[in-house]
Amino acid sequence: MIALAIVLAGGWHNSLRHPLADLRFAWQSRQASGDIVVIAIDASSIDRVGVWPWPRLLHAELIRQLQKADVQDIALDVDFSTPSDASSDRNFAEALQGAGGSVVLPSFHQPRTDRTTLHVNRPLQQFAEHSWPALVNVEVGSDGLVRRYPFGEQLDGKFVPAMAAVLAGQYDEKRTPFLIDFSIRTVGIPKVSFADVLRGDPATLQKLQGKKVIIGGTALELGDRFSVPNGVIVSGPVLQTLAAESLLQNRALQWTSPVVTLIGLALLGLLMLFSWRRLSAGKRVARLAATAVAVEASAYALQAAFPLIPDTSLFHIAIIVYIAAIALDEIDIRDLLGRVAESRFQRVAMSLGDGLICTDSNYLITVWNPGATAIFGYLPEEMIGRPFDEICARDADTPAFSVKNAAELAAGTVIEFEGRRSNGEVFPVEASFSGWQGTDGFQFGAILRDISVRKREAERIRYLAEHDTLTGLINRNTLHAKLEAKIARAEADGRRVALLVVGIDGFQQVNDMLGHASGDLVLRAISERLMAVMPATGLVARLSGDEFAIAVPTIAIGQNVSRFAEQISAGFDEPLLAGTRHLRVRVSIGAAVFPSDGRTAAELLSNSHMALSRAKATRRGGHVLFEDSIRRELETRLTLEAELALAAERNEFELFYQPQLHLADGRLVGAEALIRWRHPERGLVSPGEFMPVVNTSPISERIAEWVLETACTKAAAWERAGQKLRIGVNLSPSQLQSGDLASSVAQALARTGLSPTSLELEVTEDILLHDEQSALNTFLKIQALGVRLVFDDFGTGFASLSYLKKFPLDGLKIDRSFVLGLLANPDDAAIVSSTIGLSKQLGLSVIAEGIEDRATADFLVSMGCGEGQGYFFGRPMPASEFEARFLTAPAAAEVA
């Protein structure tokens, strides 16, 4: 009863009762009555008529042909729920009307797109007025097979009979769905081709006289296919015909009542109770087998004679359960389980990769598997009967582990102890102990594993996680943790801790010139040099590619951090040996001290880095101790960078234009575009305040492109208005470093329509310092566009004359610092005069900046200087003011 309850609860009996019923269908064979003929829309019809779907005038013609054949009923298993060609629909409606109500059209429901409700497809109203409705939906079981068929269904509150029920003339809405009799052979169902009927073939029409017909698709490509029992697949019209034949032959099958099943199970139970101890096991099994055969034979006879399908699945399941019970009753389960468990234990123990050792209650070894031999080196015959503790290492200082200790632990507890191999080697062992009550008393078992390799790997992983693999120094994370510990001790003792961050000056050049392999050798040599000057209580760490850190209590360096930094720098006076090369390197150092410069490791690292940045910016090869002013400057810069990014988004930048004139006749020749910032609160901000930040911030290239685009747009507008001027635009280092400056200039000229000869790009020496070859290539591309290149601030750099030789320049600008002192300082006058003479010899144009009076302008003319700009001619001014002063007719006359 328990077994049957489990089977019923899980629905497992269905997996047996359906195959049994299907098997009986396969054993039986019934012929179709022949009263229903399938007119097949088959492959040959599609080949002869054309691609599906067909015009409805073909179905109309078919109905007329069927009327000529004097058929009884016509059922169309074809969808007529949507309109088609109006003339075809009208023709089909007339054919239905002419048939006098003998045509059945299908209705069916299908899920909507939301998958939660159903949509009912009905024939169009003009067709429904002259036909009978019939439902063609069938129920597909959980196994994907169709077995049940309904008499009809309520659609929108109205009962619609099923198509098979209409053909059979049995559509009582109170009748429950029935099981189709699949012993009726589909090969016996008469079938004719749609195309043969359509063309009025006399022999075909003769076969249909007095018959009922169902018209539908049987071609594979139409997809109207259903799976039925015994692996058969039938088309929709054939399935409808089978259901109608089941009704016509009084074979609307139903499962037998559960009451019959219960009575049969009760009789079977009584039979077993009566014979359990009276008959031998063999006889009981034979009686059960005979009962199974008799039950199935009776079911076969009943299913053949009556419209019933006996449910014998539970009988057979009960018989199987009884046979299993008889088998278990005849076997000594306890002894069998014991032997099975012992056999399985031996197989597992002998195949286990880990060591398995079992002991009796006196801790003497009773089981020693091959895994234990592989770990300890002893054979089983050497260890069976010996104490477990003999495999434990003994040390004079540390007492050996004893299995007695493990006996007090909870079962399954994993512990580690030192084991000893047969060769005397001591190694770490991981063991899981357990105990149980056996027939010979309490016993212990242990699964053991050699973890020496795992220990070494763990140590290796921990080392790699805490150290730099190249230099062997501790890494940033380890430094942070150890620095925190030093800070905690120093705070308790009232002492100070210094953190120095050491950066290698120009290390990238070493990698670029000698390769990364040599760079690695340099890093190792530097780490050795730093370790050499480190006190015993200090730490040396590698922070990143070319940065190291030293953490040391100030008491260990005589409390003088500055002197210690100088000592470190002096340690690099001697060349470093990197492989076979001797290289000189310089280091810059930034230092911060606990507690004055930070109270945590993070604060000290941050402040030391800021001090290092200051050292690299101001005194390469030197050192800087952290001060609050460094942080304030950085915070000011960060704030300004944020404001500049916001200003770019809000379009707060504006271009001013300073006039450039021909000195001899005062003629306007061009203008220099200069950026200004109209701050919403501070008003007009001087470029000296924000341009140094712009040139070294991420928004530099964005602002530089805006300046170029805006200046070209304005110059192009003046050019179209008849005022062709040369517009000067200052380049930023970011534009050259991006690598596509020439392309950006070409695109700006193309977008704005400015003549290339009207654009003049001004470059300074700091732009050329980064990559001379790259700059040369870029300048050649720009000159090829027709754009002028002018060297700005000439005379203030270290290598200006060499640049005049290296780079393709069109002109140069004399720096205002020389022009301002031109009248008063003979040296400035000599420099200006020499520059003008040199430029003429090189074929370069010259423009002087900073002209603030007529006398200076006249003096420059006398020296041969062609062009100039300065406050004397006009300060930088907005575009509107520049246009009003210099580009109108009166203004132009005034300048002249």
Secondary structure, 3 states (H helix, E strand, C coil): CHHHHHHHHHCCCHHHHHHHHHHHHHHCCECCCCCEEEEEECHHHHHHHCCCCCCHHHHHHHHHHHHHCCCCCEEECCCCCCCCCHHHHHHHHHHHHHHCCCEEEEEEEEECCCCCCEEEECCCHHHHCCCEEEECCCCECCCCCECEECCEEEECCEEEEEHHHHHHCCCCCCCCCEECCCCECHHHCCEEEHHHHHCCCHHHHHHHCCCEEEEEECCHHHCCEEEECCCEEEEHHHHHHHHHHHHHCCCCEEECCHHHHHHHHHHHHHHHHHHCCCCCHHHHHHHHHHHHHHHHHHHHHHHHHCCEECCCHHHHHHHHHHHHHHHHHHCCHHHHHHHHHHHHHHHHHHHCCCEEEEECCCCEEEEECHHHHHHHCCCHHHHCCCEHHHHECCCCCCCCCCHHHHHCCCCCCEEEEEEECCCCCEEEEEEEEEEEEECCEEEEEEEEEECHHHHHHHHHHHHHHHECCCCCCECHHHHHHHHHHHHHHHHHHCCCEEEEEEEECCHHHHHHHHCHHHHHHHHHHHHHHHHHCCCCCCEEEECCCCEEEEEEEHHHHCCCHHHHHHHHHHCCCCCEEECCEEECCCEEEEEEEECCCCCCHHHHHHHHHHHHHHHHHHCCCCEEECCHHHHHHHHHHHHHHHHHHHHHHCCCEEEEEEEEEECCCCEEEEEEEEEEEEECCCEEECHHHHHHHHCCCCCHHHHHHHHHHHHHHHHHHHHHCCCCCEEEEECCHHHHHCCCHHHHHHHHHHHHCCCHHHEEEEECHHHHCCCHHHHHHHHHHHHHHCCEEEEEEECCCCCHHHHHHHCCCCEEEECHHHHHCCCCCHHHHHHHHHHHHHHHHHCCEEEECCCCCHHHHHHHHHHCCCEECCCCCCCCEEHHHHHHHHHCHHHHHHHC
